[in-house]
Amino acid sequence: MLLIFLSNVFASNSAWVEEYYSNGVYPFISKTFQLLLGWLPFSLGDVLYLVLITGSIYGIIRFFIGFRRTDKKLNHGLKALGNLTFAICFLWLYFQLAWGLNYDRQSIPARYQLDRSPVRDTEIDSFAIMMLNKVNTYAPHRGHDSTLIRKAISKDHPIRVKPSLFGIIGNYMGYSGYYNPFTGESQINTYMPAFVLPFTAAHEAAHGMGHAKESDANFMGYLTAIQSKDSALLYSAHLEMFLFANASIRYKDSTRSRQLFEMLAPIAKKDIETYRSFLKKYQGPIDKATTWFYTRFLRFNNQPEGMRSYDKGMVYIMRLREVEGG
């Protein structure tokens, strides 16, 4: 408990976290994870998740069997509660020290000295057109689905990205990728439409490099993409940003949103229609439950916008382009 209290005190000062953890201790932690586990062709973290789920189910069954058989039910319950509390505290402290403190580092606007004023509708429209033109430029060279998947799980990223072992289950849960803070592994759901995977890989790799917030990972993933010469990654990243911008426009002006969509290259329009159909196919109670849980997880970890945190990455990119004049 004392260690958890001290970690919370440390996390309350973003300057400390930025200097001593995110740019101090964490790079060593990340490199250690990559050295120990990066060479594995599968995700050890996924295996541990399965072990944890199985062990938890076994523990619950064992508790109720023991509860029925013992005469000292109060002692049995208190012992189980103590064990559970210890396990939760241990996992939380490990999570914080291994990666989670990155949620409390300084914001992207503070680190990059970006304008923090509200974004105007005209700015979003201009940004959407800019992304649209980039999408149309890279669309003819985006590659085939098998090529896109292979590039997404290549060893070229500073953080190795691996295919998820949970397979099609990820479709029902609504995720395209995730980062395992307990083993330092980035995973992508290779059952998603292939054209979203290159940017998803860059996003998850950004998490692995210490950019915990979803907005920060989108921002850093995009910076990784535009510094690349890989047309598949460039297409995927700019299409993702176009979708964020166009969704924001559609909220206020559906006609303008449709106009922008019609300006896309045929292959991009087909990809978006494929993506929409895919998401609709797998929407259901599991997806809703996952979204509900993750929204609250994000809010608990210094992201009050919940799932809208992803959108802020687009705003950071807009502001950086204004600073750089392009």
N, C-alpha and C positions, 0 to 999 in steps of 0.2 A: 504493500500500500504506500509506503514511504517513497519508493521509486516511482510509482505512478504519479504521486503528488509532485515530486521534483520534476518529472518530465512535463507535467502540465504547467508548472511555473516557467520552465524553460521555453515551452511552446508559446507562452503568452507574449513573448518578445520576438517579433518577426525578424528584427535585425540580428539577434543572437542566432536564431535558426538559420538565417541566410548565410551568415559568416562561418559559424562553427559547425553546423550540421550539413546543410545542403552543399556548401562549397568547401567544407572541411572534412568531416568524417564520412559523409555519405558516398563520395566518389570511391573511397577505399572499399566500402561495403559492396557497392555495385560491382566493382572489378573483381572482388572476391567471389561473389555469386557467379559471375560469368566464367571465371577460372574453374570453379568447382562443377558447375552444372551446364555451362553454355555449350559444351561439346556433346551433350546428350541429344539424340535425335527426337526424343519425346519429352513431354513435360513432367518432371518429377512432382511439381506442384499439383498437377491434376491427380496424380496417383495418391498424393497425401490427402487431397480433398476427399477422394473416394474412401480412403482409410478412415478419415475423420467422420464422414457420414455413416459409414458402416459401424464404426466404434460407438458413435452416439446412439444409434438405434439399438445396438447390443446393450449398452449401458442402461438405457431406459427400460428395456425388457427385464434386465437383471435387477434393476431397482424395484420394479413392481412385484417381481417374483419374491424377492427378499422381504419386501414390505408385507406381503401376505403371510409369509411363513414366520416372521419374528414376532415375539411378544413385546419387544422394546421398539415400538414403531416410532416414537419420538426421537430416540437416539439414532435410529436408522435414517430417518429423514434429515436430521441435523448433520449427520456425517456426510450424506449425499450432497446436501446443500453446501457444506464446507468445501468438498471436493470440486463441486461445480464452480463455486466462487473463485477458488484458487486457479482452476483451469482458465476461466475467463480472464482473470487478472494477468495471468502469465501470457496468454495469447495477445492480449491488448498491449502489454508492455513490449513484447517482442515485435508486434506490428509497428508500434511507434518508433522503436529504435532502429528497426530494419529498413523502414521506408516512410511510415506514416507522418513523421514530423515534417516532411516536405509539404504537407497541407498547410502548414503555418509559416512558410517562408514568405518573403516579400512578394508583392503582387507584380505581375508583368508590367503594368503602367509605371510602377515605382522603379523597376529594374531598367526599363527602356526609356523612361522619361516621356511617356506618351500623354497626349491630351486626354483628360478624363471628362470632358463636357459631353452632354447627351448627343447621340448620333441623330442627324437630321435625315428625313426621308429621301432627300435629294442625294445625300452621300451614299445611302444604301443602294439607290438606283444606279448611281455611277459605278459603284463597286460591283454590282451584279452584271452590268454590261462588260466591265473589265474582265471578270471571271468567265463570262460567256464567250468572249473573244479568245481567251486562253484555251477554254475547252474545245472550241472549234479548231484551234490551231493544232492541238495534240490528238484530237479524236481519230484522225486517219492512221495514227501510229500507235494506238493504245495496245495493240497486240491481241492475241486470242486468249480465251479463258484459262487454258492450261498454262500459258506463258505468264499471265497475271498472277496466278496462284503461286507458281514457282518463284517469281520475283519477290512476292510478298514474304515468303519464308526463306529467302536467301540469307547467306551469312554476311552480306554487305553492310548490314546495319551495325552500329556500335554495340547495340543490345540485340542479341540473337532472338529472332521471333520464331515461334514454333506453332504447329497446328494443334488446336485443342483436341483433347482426347474425348470430349463429351459429344462430338459429332453433331448430329442433327438436333439434339436437345437444345443447343444454343439458338436454333431458329425459333423454337417455341418460347424461349426466355428472352428473345429480342436483342441479343448482343452480337456484335461483329468481332469483338475482341475484348481481352481483359488482361490486366497485369496481376501477377501473383506476388504480393509483397513479402510472403513468407519464404519464397525461394528465389526471388529476383528474376522470374521468367515472364516473358511476354508471349501471349497466345493469340491466335486469330482463329475465327470460325470459318473454315474453308468450305462450308456448305452455304455461305452467303454468296450473292452475286459477285462474280470474280472482280469486276471493275472497282468495287469499293475496297478491296483488300489491300492494295498497295498503300493507300493513305491510312487505312486502319493499322497497318504494320508500323508506319511512321509514328502514328499517334501512340501506340502501345510502347514503342521503343522510347518515345519521349517520356512516358511514365517511368520507364526503367532508368532514365538518366536524371531522375529526381524532380520531374515536373508533375506533381501529383494531381493538381486540380484539372478538371476536364477542359476548361478554357485554356489553361496553360499548355496542356498536351496538344490541343488543336493548333495553337499558335506555333509551338516549337515543331510540331509535325509538318506544318506548312512551310516553315523556314527550311527544314530539311529537304522538302520536296523541291523548292525553287532553286536550291543550290545543287540539285541533281541534274544529270543529263538524261535521265531515264524517262522517256515519253510516257510510259505506263504510269509511273508515279506522278508525273506532272499532270497528266489527264485526270487521274483519280483525285488528286488534291484540289485542283481547280473546280472540278465537278462538285466536290463536297462543299466548297465555299459558295459556289453558285446556288446550290440547293438551300443553304442556310439563308443567303441573301434573298432568294426568290420566295422562300417561305415567309420571311419577314414582310416582304412587299405584298404577298397574297393576303396577309392578315388585314391590310388596309385597302388594297386595290387589287381585286382578283383579275380584273381585265388586264391591267398592266403586267401582272404575273404571267398570265397566259400569253401575252404578246412576247415576252422575253423567252418563254419556253419555245415558242414557234420559231424563234431566231436561232435556236441550237442546230448543230449539225445533225443529220438523220440518225447517225449511230448513237449520239448522246441522247436524243429523244427516245430512241428505242431502249437504251440502258435505263433511263429514268422510269419508263413505263414498266420495264421488267422488275425494277426495284420496288415500285409501288405494288405491283401484283404479288410479289414475293412477301412483302410485309403484311399485306391483307390476308394472305393464305395462312399465315402462322399466328395472327392475332387471336387472343383468347384469354382465358383466366390465368394461365401461367405467365403470359407476357404482362398482364395487368399487375399481378402479384409481384413480379420481379421489378417492374417500374415503381410500384409503391414502395417497396423495400429500399431500392437504390436511391430514390428521391430523398428519403429520410436519412440514408447513410451520407449522402452528399451534404445535406443541410447540417448534419452533425459534425461534418468535417469541413467547416468554414466555407461552405458554398450554399448560401441561402437561396439561390435561384433554383436549386434542385436540378432537374434535367435540363433546364434552360441554361445551365452553366456552359454547355457546349457552344451556345450561340455567342457567348462573350469572346471566344477565341476569334470569331470573325471580326468583331469590333476592334480587337487588338491589332489584327492584320491591317484593317483599314487605317487605323491611326499610325501604324508604322510606315505604311506606304505614303501617308501625308508627310511624315517626318523626312522620309528619304526622297520625296518628290516624284513618286512613280508607283 
